Amino acid sequence: MPKIYKHLTTQERAVVMTMRADRCSIRSIAKRLCRSPSTIGR
C-alpha cells in the first residue's frame, strides 16, 4: 500500500511557527496537529 503525502496547510504552518516561537517541542506540535513529528521537523 503506497503512502499518501500531504503538505501542511497555511494555517498549520502558522500554528507551527507560533508554537516554535513559544519553545514548544516538535512532538507536542505534531500531536496537536495530528501529524508525524518528522513532518513538523522538515
N, CA, C, O and CB atoms as a CASP TS submission, in Angstrom:
PFRMAT TS
TARGET T0000
AUTHOR 0000-0000-0000
METHOD Language model
MODEL 1
PARENT N/A
ATOM      1  N   MET     1       0.846  -1.184   0.000  1.00  0.00           N
ATOM      2  CA  MET     1       0.000   0.000   0.000  1.00  0.00           C
ATOM      3  C   MET     1       0.888   1.242   0.000  1.00  0.00           C
ATOM      4  O   MET     1       1.707   1.411   0.904  1.00  0.00           O
ATOM      5  CB  MET     1      -0.961   0.001   1.226  1.00  0.00           C
ATOM      6  N   PRO     2       0.740   2.110  -0.995  1.00  0.00           N
ATOM      7  CA  PRO     2       1.578   3.315  -1.068  1.00  0.00           C
ATOM      8  C   PRO     2       1.207   4.329   0.015  1.00  0.00           C
ATOM      9  O   PRO     2       0.059   4.427   0.446  1.00  0.00           O
ATOM     10  CB  PRO     2       1.452   3.965  -2.451  1.00  0.00           C
ATOM     11  N   LYS     3       2.214   5.066   0.428  1.00  0.00           N
ATOM     12  CA  LYS     3       1.972   6.133   1.403  1.00  0.00           C
ATOM     13  C   LYS     3       1.390   7.343   0.696  1.00  0.00           C
ATOM     14  O   LYS     3       1.698   7.617  -0.464  1.00  0.00           O
ATOM     15  CB  LYS     3       3.277   6.515   2.150  1.00  0.00           C
ATOM     16  N   ILE     4       0.551   8.053   1.411  1.00  0.00           N
ATOM     17  CA  ILE     4      -0.043   9.277   0.869  1.00  0.00           C
ATOM     18  C   ILE     4       0.583  10.461   1.599  1.00  0.00           C
ATOM     19  O   ILE     4       0.509  10.556   2.824  1.00  0.00           O
ATOM     20  CB  ILE     4      -1.613   9.277   1.022  1.00  0.00           C
ATOM     21  N   TYR     5       1.191  11.351   0.845  1.00  0.00           N
ATOM     22  CA  TYR     5       1.834  12.520   1.430  1.00  0.00           C
ATOM     23  C   TYR     5       0.942  13.737   1.244  1.00  0.00           C
ATOM     24  O   TYR     5       0.351  13.936   0.183  1.00  0.00           O
ATOM     25  CB  TYR     5       3.222  12.760   0.801  1.00  0.00           C
ATOM     26  N   LYS     6       0.857  14.544   2.289  1.00  0.00           N
ATOM     27  CA  LYS     6       0.007  15.718   2.252  1.00  0.00           C
ATOM     28  C   LYS     6       0.792  16.898   2.829  1.00  0.00           C
ATOM     29  O   LYS     6       1.374  16.798   3.908  1.00  0.00           O
ATOM     30  CB  LYS     6      -1.321  15.479   3.042  1.00  0.00           C
ATOM     31  N   HIS     7       0.800  17.989   2.113  1.00  0.00           N
ATOM     32  CA  HIS     7       1.523  19.173   2.576  1.00  0.00           C
ATOM     33  C   HIS     7       0.806  19.815   3.742  1.00  0.00           C
ATOM     34  O   HIS     7      -0.398  19.640   3.929  1.00  0.00           O
ATOM     35  CB  HIS     7       1.690  20.183   1.442  1.00  0.00           C
ATOM     36  N   LEU     8       1.576  20.570   4.531  1.00  0.00           N
ATOM     37  CA  LEU     8       0.972  21.352   5.609  1.00  0.00           C
ATOM     38  C   LEU     8       0.211  22.521   4.996  1.00  0.00           C
ATOM     39  O   LEU     8       0.655  23.134   4.025  1.00  0.00           O
ATOM     40  CB  LEU     8       2.054  21.859   6.616  1.00  0.00           C
ATOM     41  N   THR     9      -0.932  22.810   5.577  1.00  0.00           N
ATOM     42  CA  THR     9      -1.703  23.959   5.111  1.00  0.00           C
ATOM     43  C   THR     9      -1.077  25.241   5.657  1.00  0.00           C
ATOM     44  O   THR     9      -0.217  25.200   6.537  1.00  0.00           O
ATOM     45  CB  THR     9      -3.194  23.842   5.545  1.00  0.00           C
ATOM     46  N   THR    10      -1.512  26.351   5.134  1.00  0.00           N
ATOM     47  CA  THR    10      -1.027  27.646   5.612  1.00  0.00           C
ATOM     48  C   THR    10      -1.355  27.833   7.086  1.00  0.00           C
ATOM     49  O   THR    10      -0.543  28.364   7.844  1.00  0.00           O
ATOM     50  CB  THR    10      -1.635  28.789   4.786  1.00  0.00           C
ATOM     51  N   GLN    11      -2.535  27.401   7.490  1.00  0.00           N
ATOM     52  CA  GLN    11      -2.937  27.518   8.898  1.00  0.00           C
ATOM     53  C   GLN    11      -2.055  26.647   9.791  1.00  0.00           C
ATOM     54  O   GLN    11      -1.655  27.072  10.874  1.00  0.00           O
ATOM     55  CB  GLN    11      -4.418  27.124   9.071  1.00  0.00           C
ATOM     56  N   GLU    12      -1.753  25.430   9.339  1.00  0.00           N
ATOM     57  CA  GLU    12      -0.882  24.551  10.121  1.00  0.00           C
ATOM     58  C   GLU    12       0.515  25.141  10.248  1.00  0.00           C
ATOM     59  O   GLU    12       1.138  25.058  11.306  1.00  0.00           O
ATOM     60  CB  GLU    12      -0.810  23.161   9.482  1.00  0.00           C
ATOM     61  N   ARG    13       1.002  25.733   9.171  1.00  0.00           N
ATOM     62  CA  ARG    13       2.325  26.371   9.225  1.00  0.00           C
ATOM     63  C   ARG    13       2.352  27.526  10.220  1.00  0.00           C
ATOM     64  O   ARG    13       3.353  27.738  10.904  1.00  0.00           O
ATOM     65  CB  ARG    13       2.728  26.874   7.837  1.00  0.00           C
ATOM     66  N   ALA    14       1.258  28.269  10.300  1.00  0.00           N
ATOM     67  CA  ALA    14       1.167  29.368  11.263  1.00  0.00           C
ATOM     68  C   ALA    14       1.197  28.826  12.692  1.00  0.00           C
ATOM     69  O   ALA    14       1.842  29.403  13.567  1.00  0.00           O
ATOM     70  CB  ALA    14      -0.119  30.193  11.027  1.00  0.00           C
ATOM     71  N   VAL    15       0.499  27.721  12.920  1.00  0.00           N
ATOM     72  CA  VAL    15       0.500  27.095  14.254  1.00  0.00           C
ATOM     73  C   VAL    15       1.914  26.637  14.608  1.00  0.00           C
ATOM     74  O   VAL    15       2.380  26.851  15.727  1.00  0.00           O
ATOM     75  CB  VAL    15      -0.491  25.889  14.304  1.00  0.00           C
ATOM     76  N   VAL    16       2.589  26.008  13.653  1.00  0.00           N
ATOM     77  CA  VAL    16       3.961  25.544  13.889  1.00  0.00           C
ATOM     78  C   VAL    16       4.870  26.723  14.241  1.00  0.00           C
ATOM     79  O   VAL    16       5.636  26.644  15.202  1.00  0.00           O
ATOM     80  CB  VAL    16       4.507  24.800  12.644  1.00  0.00           C
ATOM     81  N   MET    17       4.794  27.805  13.484  1.00  0.00           N
ATOM     82  CA  MET    17       5.640  28.973  13.756  1.00  0.00           C
ATOM     83  C   MET    17       5.351  29.567  15.129  1.00  0.00           C
ATOM     84  O   MET    17       6.273  29.932  15.858  1.00  0.00           O
ATOM     85  CB  MET    17       5.438  30.038  12.679  1.00  0.00           C
ATOM     86  N   THR    18       4.075  29.664  15.482  1.00  0.00           N
ATOM     87  CA  THR    18       3.695  30.237  16.779  1.00  0.00           C
ATOM     88  C   THR    18       4.169  29.353  17.925  1.00  0.00           C
ATOM     89  O   THR    18       4.736  29.840  18.903  1.00  0.00           O
ATOM     90  CB  THR    18       2.171  30.429  16.859  1.00  0.00           C
ATOM     91  N   MET    19       3.933  28.056  17.798  1.00  0.00           N
ATOM     92  CA  MET    19       4.319  27.139  18.871  1.00  0.00           C
ATOM     93  C   MET    19       5.836  27.031  19.003  1.00  0.00           C
ATOM     94  O   MET    19       6.350  26.899  20.114  1.00  0.00           O
ATOM     95  CB  MET    19       3.721  25.758  18.623  1.00  0.00           C
ATOM     96  N   ARG    20       6.562  27.084  17.880  1.00  0.00           N
ATOM     97  CA  ARG    20       8.022  27.047  17.967  1.00  0.00           C
ATOM     98  C   ARG    20       8.550  28.313  18.625  1.00  0.00           C
ATOM     99  O   ARG    20       9.528  28.264  19.370  1.00  0.00           O
ATOM    100  CB  ARG    20       8.644  26.874  16.571  1.00  0.00           C
ATOM    101  N   ALA    21       7.910  29.448  18.355  1.00  0.00           N
ATOM    102  CA  ALA    21       8.311  30.702  18.996  1.00  0.00           C
ATOM    103  C   ALA    21       8.091  30.631  20.506  1.00  0.00           C
ATOM    104  O   ALA    21       8.804  31.270  21.280  1.00  0.00           O
ATOM    105  CB  ALA    21       7.528  31.887  18.400  1.00  0.00           C
ATOM    106  N   ASP    22       7.092  29.843  20.909  1.00  0.00           N
ATOM    107  CA  ASP    22       6.809  29.645  22.341  1.00  0.00           C
ATOM    108  C   ASP    22       7.637  28.509  22.939  1.00  0.00           C
ATOM    109  O   ASP    22       7.405  28.093  24.074  1.00  0.00           O
ATOM    110  CB  ASP    22       5.321  29.357  22.548  1.00  0.00           C
ATOM    111  N   ARG    23       8.614  28.007  22.160  1.00  0.00           N
ATOM    112  CA  ARG    23       9.547  26.970  22.601  1.00  0.00           C
ATOM    113  C   ARG    23       8.875  25.612  22.852  1.00  0.00           C
ATOM    114  O   ARG    23       9.334  24.848  23.701  1.00  0.00           O
ATOM    115  CB  ARG    23      10.242  27.424  23.860  1.00  0.00           C
ATOM    116  N   CYS    24       7.799  25.308  22.125  1.00  0.00           N
ATOM    117  CA  CYS    24       7.137  24.007  22.229  1.00  0.00           C
ATOM    118  C   CYS    24       7.947  22.968  21.459  1.00  0.00           C
ATOM    119  O   CYS    24       8.621  23.294  20.482  1.00  0.00           O
ATOM    120  CB  CYS    24       5.677  24.079  21.690  1.00  0.00           C
ATOM    121  N   SER    25       7.874  21.727  21.902  1.00  0.00           N
ATOM    122  CA  SER    25       8.620  20.662  21.234  1.00  0.00           C
ATOM    123  C   SER    25       7.945  20.263  19.926  1.00  0.00           C
ATOM    124  O   SER    25       6.755  20.497  19.717  1.00  0.00           O
ATOM    125  CB  SER    25       8.752  19.442  22.153  1.00  0.00           C
ATOM    126  N   ILE    26       8.738  19.660  19.065  1.00  0.00           N
ATOM    127  CA  ILE    26       8.228  19.167  17.777  1.00  0.00           C
ATOM    128  C   ILE    26       7.131  18.127  18.024  1.00  0.00           C
ATOM    129  O   ILE    26       6.108  18.119  17.339  1.00  0.00           O
ATOM    130  CB  ILE    26       9.384  18.553  16.918  1.00  0.00           C
ATOM    131  N   ARG    27       7.349  17.263  18.993  1.00  0.00           N
ATOM    132  CA  ARG    27       6.366  16.214  19.289  1.00  0.00           C
ATOM    133  C   ARG    27       5.039  16.787  19.774  1.00  0.00           C
ATOM    134  O   ARG    27       3.980  16.283  19.400  1.00  0.00           O
ATOM    135  CB  ARG    27       6.920  15.259  20.334  1.00  0.00           C
ATOM    136  N   SER    28       5.078  17.823  20.594  1.00  0.00           N
ATOM    137  CA  SER    28       3.828  18.407  21.078  1.00  0.00           C
ATOM    138  C   SER    28       3.074  19.103  19.939  1.00  0.00           C
ATOM    139  O   SER    28       1.844  19.065  19.886  1.00  0.00           O
ATOM    140  CB  SER    28       4.111  19.406  22.218  1.00  0.00           C
ATOM    141  N   ILE    29       3.814  19.732  19.037  1.00  0.00           N
ATOM    142  CA  ILE    29       3.183  20.365  17.879  1.00  0.00           C
ATOM    143  C   ILE    29       2.557  19.294  16.987  1.00  0.00           C
ATOM    144  O   ILE    29       1.425  19.445  16.526  1.00  0.00           O
ATOM    145  CB  ILE    29       4.214  21.211  17.079  1.00  0.00           C
ATOM    146  N   ALA    30       3.292  18.221  16.749  1.00  0.00           N
ATOM    147  CA  ALA    30       2.790  17.129  15.906  1.00  0.00           C
ATOM    148  C   ALA    30       1.520  16.522  16.500  1.00  0.00           C
ATOM    149  O   ALA    30       0.569  16.224  15.778  1.00  0.00           O
ATOM    150  CB  ALA    30       3.866  16.040  15.736  1.00  0.00           C
ATOM    151  N   LYS    31       1.515  16.346  17.801  1.00  0.00           N
ATOM    152  CA  LYS    31       0.339  15.770  18.460  1.00  0.00           C
ATOM    153  C   LYS    31      -0.867  16.695  18.302  1.00  0.00           C
ATOM    154  O   LYS    31      -1.979  16.232  18.047  1.00  0.00           O
ATOM    155  CB  LYS    31       0.625  15.514  19.959  1.00  0.00           C
ATOM    156  N   ARG    32      -0.651  17.983  18.452  1.00  0.00           N
ATOM    157  CA  ARG    32      -1.753  18.943  18.328  1.00  0.00           C
ATOM    158  C   ARG    32      -2.328  18.973  16.909  1.00  0.00           C
ATOM    159  O   ARG    32      -3.537  19.111  16.725  1.00  0.00           O
ATOM    160  CB  ARG    32      -1.277  20.340  18.721  1.00  0.00           C
ATOM    161  N   LEU    33      -1.449  18.842  15.908  1.00  0.00           N
ATOM    162  CA  LEU    33      -1.882  18.903  14.509  1.00  0.00           C
ATOM    163  C   LEU    33      -2.234  17.529  13.935  1.00  0.00           C
ATOM    164  O   LEU    33      -2.643  17.423  12.778  1.00  0.00           O
ATOM    165  CB  LEU    33      -0.798  19.538  13.665  1.00  0.00           C
ATOM    166  N   CYS    34      -2.075  16.475  14.745  1.00  0.00           N
ATOM    167  CA  CYS    34      -2.316  15.098  14.280  1.00  0.00           C
ATOM    168  C   CYS    34      -1.437  14.779  13.067  1.00  0.00           C
ATOM    169  O   CYS    34      -1.903  14.222  12.073  1.00  0.00           O
ATOM    170  CB  CYS    34      -3.814  14.896  13.922  1.00  0.00           C
ATOM    171  N   ARG    35      -0.176  15.140  13.170  1.00  0.00           N
ATOM    172  CA  ARG    35       0.813  14.902  12.118  1.00  0.00           C
ATOM    173  C   ARG    35       2.004  14.168  12.710  1.00  0.00           C
ATOM    174  O   ARG    35       2.168  14.099  13.928  1.00  0.00           O
ATOM    175  CB  ARG    35       1.262  16.235  11.460  1.00  0.00           C
ATOM    176  N   SER    36       2.824  13.627  11.839  1.00  0.00           N
ATOM    177  CA  SER    36       4.039  12.959  12.259  1.00  0.00           C
ATOM    178  C   SER    36       5.071  14.002  12.711  1.00  0.00           C
ATOM    179  O   SER    36       5.166  15.075  12.115  1.00  0.00           O
ATOM    180  CB  SER    36       4.602  12.082  11.112  1.00  0.00           C
ATOM    181  N   PRO    37       5.841  13.692  13.760  1.00  0.00           N
ATOM    182  CA  PRO    37       6.886  14.636  14.169  1.00  0.00           C
ATOM    183  C   PRO    37       7.894  14.926  13.053  1.00  0.00           C
ATOM    184  O   PRO    37       8.423  16.034  12.973  1.00  0.00           O
ATOM    185  CB  PRO    37       7.616  14.098  15.382  1.00  0.00           C
ATOM    186  N   SER    38       8.163  13.942  12.198  1.00  0.00           N
ATOM    187  CA  SER    38       9.107  14.181  11.107  1.00  0.00           C
ATOM    188  C   SER    38       8.559  15.197  10.100  1.00  0.00           C
ATOM    189  O   SER    38       9.325  15.944   9.491  1.00  0.00           O
ATOM    190  CB  SER    38       9.433  12.865  10.397  1.00  0.00           C
ATOM    191  N   THR    39       7.255  15.224   9.929  1.00  0.00           N
ATOM    192  CA  THR    39       6.633  16.218   9.041  1.00  0.00           C
ATOM    193  C   THR    39       6.833  17.616   9.610  1.00  0.00           C
ATOM    194  O   THR    39       7.128  18.554   8.870  1.00  0.00           O
ATOM    195  CB  THR    39       5.119  15.924   8.852  1.00  0.00           C
ATOM    196  N   ILE    40       6.677  17.753  10.897  1.00  0.00           N
ATOM    197  CA  ILE    40       6.836  19.066  11.542  1.00  0.00           C
ATOM    198  C   ILE    40       8.305  19.487  11.503  1.00  0.00           C
ATOM    199  O   ILE    40       8.615  20.654  11.263  1.00  0.00           O
ATOM    200  CB  ILE    40       6.320  19.028  13.015  1.00  0.00           C
ATOM    201  N   GLY    41       9.191  18.547  11.736  1.00  0.00           N
ATOM    202  CA  GLY    41      10.622  18.841  11.745  1.00  0.00           C
ATOM    203  C   GLY    41      11.165  19.305  10.408  1.00  0.00           C
ATOM    204  O   GLY    41      12.129  20.068  10.351  1.00  0.00           O
ATOM    205  N   ARG    42      10.548  18.844   9.337  1.00  0.00           N
ATOM    206  CA  ARG    42      11.015  19.232   7.999  1.00  0.00           C
ATOM    207  C   ARG    42      10.559  20.634   7.692  1.00  0.00           C
ATOM    208  O   ARG    42      10.847  21.154   6.614  1.00  0.00           O
ATOM    209  CB  ARG    42      10.502  18.255   6.922  1.00  0.00           C
TER
END
